Amino acid sequence: MEPVVHTVFEKQTGTWQYIVACPDTRQAAIIDPVLNLNLSEFKITTTSADELLAIAETNNYTITRLLETHAHADHLTAAFYLQQRLLAKGQPKAPISTGRRIRQVQETFAATYNVPKAELECAFDHLFDDDETFSVGDITAHALHLPGHTPDHSGYKIGRNVFTGDSIFNPDVGSARCDFPNGDAKALFNSMQKLLALPSDYKLYTGHDYPPAESGRAPLPFVTVADQLASNKHVKQGTTEAEFVDWRRKRDSSLNEPRLLHPALQVNIRGGRLPASPDGSQRTFLQVPFHIPQF
């Protein structure tokens, strides 16, 4: 049985969000939902997440999993918001889930942003082991460890579909950066090869799309393994590890940090929870670290 896949593109951050549903049971998982952040207005809104809820309600889905591929550095996750809204609608608690190596990322950034340990221990309801199986209704799914972009990165194979997060991009975009703490270009190459070794008709759903201006194309949620092998500009068939690693490292050394890096990481290592308001109001505070010179 193959799932029904709903694709929802969040334009501000170029993020693909997915609802993956079992057609028989109407049970579904949501993958990589976005909480909208407007930095110029210092405002967080739920427009994108509410669109996901509307799709689920229209199709009479019960959301049984909220899946994160990794601790994103370019958008805030809406996982916790969705979990609370679904509970308020009378649905069972949908566990917020990701790969077990999120603990390493939490430890790295807890020190940077002074996040209390207690806020991290309860951030995720389930941490997948490598190749762990789980169900989306009557469909068997597998959690894949796909490190490189980040050390905690996971993908999810559901039927003949793989939700790759940032472990591979569409062929004319290529690959994701590997310069975050414990990111690794060699590991990313190996993760991409793992995906490219799947049957040629498998669909690889990407976490982002940034269509090149000259292409004139609309954002594309997936291509097949065969398409990636034929034309991915960074890892098409015949590309060596040395070629990829050399190019990726040079490219990463020239990149600026993501625009939403600091707010995204502080929220995402908490599983989508916002830091508690210090005065009980509707305000929260996110830190921006500065390196201060000696005076």
C-alpha positions in Angstrom: 0.0 0.0 0.0 1.3 3.5 -0.9 0.5 6.5 1.3 -1.4 9.7 0.2 1.1 12.5 0.2 0.1 16.2 0.6 2.8 18.7 -0.2 2.8 22.2 1.3 5.5 24.7 0.4 6.4 27.5 2.8 7.7 30.3 0.6 9.6 32.4 3.2 12.0 29.7 4.1 11.7 27.5 0.9 10.6 24.6 3.1 8.5 21.6 2.0 6.1 20.3 4.6 4.4 17.0 4.2 1.3 15.2 5.4 1.6 11.4 4.7 -1.5 9.4 5.2 -2.7 5.8 5.1 -5.7 5.8 2.7 -7.4 2.9 4.6 -7.2 4.1 8.3 -7.0 7.9 7.6 -4.1 8.0 10.1 -1.3 10.4 9.1 2.1 11.8 10.0 3.2 15.4 9.5 6.8 16.0 8.5 8.9 19.2 9.2 6.1 21.7 9.9 7.0 25.4 9.9 6.2 28.1 12.5 6.3 31.4 10.8 8.7 34.0 12.1 8.8 37.7 10.9 12.0 39.1 12.2 11.2 42.7 11.1 8.1 42.7 13.2 9.3 40.5 16.0 6.3 38.3 15.5 5.6 34.5 15.4 2.5 33.3 13.6 0.9 30.0 12.8 -0.3 30.5 9.2 1.6 27.6 7.7 0.8 25.2 10.5 -2.9 26.1 10.4 -2.9 25.2 6.7 -1.6 21.8 7.6 -4.4 21.4 10.2 -7.0 22.5 7.7 -5.8 19.8 5.2 -5.9 17.2 8.0 -9.4 18.2 9.0 -10.7 18.3 5.4 -9.5 14.8 4.8 -10.6 13.5 8.2 -7.1 12.5 9.2 -6.0 11.5 12.7 -2.4 12.7 13.1 -0.4 10.0 14.9 3.1 11.3 14.4 4.9 14.6 14.2 8.2 13.9 12.5 11.3 16.1 12.4 14.2 15.3 10.1 16.7 17.3 12.2 17.3 20.5 14.2 16.6 23.0 11.5 18.7 26.2 11.3 16.5 28.0 8.8 13.0 27.8 10.3 11.2 27.2 13.5 9.3 23.9 13.9 5.6 24.0 14.5 5.6 20.5 16.0 4.7 21.5 19.5 2.0 24.0 18.4 0.4 21.3 16.2 0.5 18.8 19.0 -1.3 21.1 21.4 -3.9 22.1 18.8 -4.6 18.5 17.9 -5.0 17.6 21.6 -7.5 20.5 21.9 -9.5 19.0 19.1 -9.8 15.8 21.0 -7.2 13.8 19.0 -4.8 11.4 20.9 -1.4 12.9 21.6 0.8 12.7 18.5 4.4 12.1 19.6 7.0 14.6 18.4 9.7 12.3 17.1 13.2 12.5 15.6 16.4 10.6 15.5 18.2 9.8 18.8 21.3 11.9 17.9 19.3 15.0 18.6 20.7 14.7 22.1 24.2 15.6 20.7 22.8 18.7 19.0 20.9 19.7 22.1 24.0 19.4 24.2 26.0 21.5 21.7 23.5 24.4 21.6 22.2 24.3 25.1 25.5 25.8 26.2 25.4 28.5 23.5 21.9 29.7 24.4 21.8 28.8 28.1 18.9 26.4 27.7 18.1 24.6 31.0 18.6 20.8 30.8 15.0 20.2 32.0 13.6 21.9 29.0 15.5 19.5 26.7 14.7 16.3 28.4 11.0 16.5 27.6 11.3 18.2 24.2 10.8 15.1 22.1 8.4 12.3 22.9 10.2 9.6 20.9 13.7 9.2 19.6 14.2 6.7 16.8 17.0 4.2 16.7 18.7 3.8 13.3 16.4 1.8 10.9 13.7 1.6 13.5 10.3 0.7 12.1 7.0 2.4 12.9 3.6 2.6 11.4 1.5 5.2 9.6 -1.8 3.5 9.8 -1.4 0.2 8.0 1.8 1.3 6.2 5.2 0.3 7.6 7.7 3.2 7.8 11.4 3.2 8.5 13.6 5.9 10.2 16.9 6.3 8.4 20.0 7.9 9.8 21.3 10.3 7.1 24.1 12.4 8.7 26.2 15.1 7.0 24.2 18.2 6.9 23.8 17.8 10.6 24.9 14.8 12.8 21.3 14.1 13.9 19.8 14.1 10.5 17.1 11.5 9.8 14.9 10.5 6.8 11.7 8.6 6.7 10.9 5.8 4.2 7.2 5.3 3.9 6.1 3.0 1.2 8.2 3.8 -1.9 8.7 7.3 -0.8 11.6 8.8 1.2 11.3 12.1 3.0 14.9 13.1 2.9 15.0 16.4 4.8 18.2 18.2 3.8 20.2 15.1 2.9 19.6 15.6 -0.8 18.1 18.5 -2.8 16.5 18.5 -6.3 19.0 17.9 -9.1 19.5 21.5 -10.2 20.1 22.5 -6.5 22.3 19.6 -5.5 23.1 19.3 -1.8 23.0 21.1 1.5 25.7 22.8 3.5 27.7 20.8 6.0 29.4 23.5 8.1 27.2 23.3 11.2 28.8 21.8 14.3 29.6 18.2 13.6 28.3 18.4 10.0 30.5 16.5 7.6 30.8 16.5 3.8 32.0 12.9 3.7 29.1 11.8 5.8 26.7 13.6 3.6 28.1 12.0 0.4 27.6 8.6 2.0 24.1 9.5 3.0 23.3 10.6 -0.5 24.8 7.4 -1.9 22.5 5.4 0.5 19.5 7.2 -1.0 20.8 6.7 -4.6 21.1 3.0 -4.0 17.3 2.7 -3.5 15.2 1.3 -6.4 15.2 3.8 -9.3 11.4 4.5 -9.1 11.5 5.5 -5.4 10.4 9.2 -4.9 12.9 11.4 -2.9 10.9 14.2 -1.3 13.2 17.0 -0.4 13.2 19.3 2.7 13.7 22.5 0.7 13.7 23.7 -2.8 15.4 26.8 -4.2 14.7 26.8 -7.9 17.5 28.5 -9.8 16.3 31.7 -11.4 17.3 30.6 -14.9 15.2 27.4 -14.6 11.9 29.2 -14.5 10.4 26.2 -12.7 8.1 26.1 -9.7 9.2 24.5 -6.4 9.2 20.7 -6.8 8.6 18.4 -3.9 10.2 15.3 -5.3 12.1 13.6 -8.1 12.9 9.9 -8.5 16.1 8.1 -7.6 16.7 7.7 -11.4 16.3 11.5 -11.9 18.9 12.2 -9.2 21.4 9.7 -10.6 21.0 11.2 -14.0 21.4 14.8 -13.2 22.0 15.9 -9.6 24.7 18.5 -10.2 26.7 17.5 -7.1 26.3 13.7 -6.9 25.1 12.4 -10.2 26.3 8.9 -11.2 30.0 8.8 -11.6 30.8 11.6 -9.0 33.5 10.6 -6.6 33.6 11.2 -2.9 36.8 13.3 -3.3 35.2 15.5 -5.9 32.1 16.1 -3.9 33.9 16.7 -0.6 36.4 19.2 -2.1 33.6 21.2 -3.8 31.3 21.1 -0.7 34.0 22.3 1.7 35.1 25.1 -0.5 31.5 26.2 -1.0 30.6 26.1 2.7 33.6 28.2 3.6 32.1 31.1 1.6 28.6 31.0 3.0 27.0 33.3 5.6 25.1 31.8 8.5 21.4 31.2 7.9 19.2 34.3 8.6 17.1 32.6 11.2 19.9 30.5 12.7 19.7 31.7 16.3 15.9 31.8 16.9 15.5 28.5 15.0 18.0 26.5 17.0 16.7 27.7 20.3 13.2 26.7 19.5 14.0 23.5 17.6 16.2 21.8 20.2 13.1 22.3 22.5 10.9 20.4 20.0 9.1 23.6 19.0 8.4 24.9 22.5 9.2 28.6 23.0 11.2 29.8 26.0 8.9 30.6 28.9 7.8 34.2 29.2 9.6 35.8 32.2 6.6 38.0 33.0 3.7 35.7 32.2 2.7 37.7 29.1 2.5 36.7 25.5 6.1 37.7 25.0 9.1 35.4 24.8 12.8 36.2 24.5 15.3 34.5 22.2 19.1 35.1 22.6 21.5 36.4 20.0 25.1 35.6 21.0 27.8 38.2 20.5 31.6 37.9 20.8 32.7 40.8 22.9 36.2 42.1 22.5 38.5 42.8 25.5 38.3 46.4 26.8 
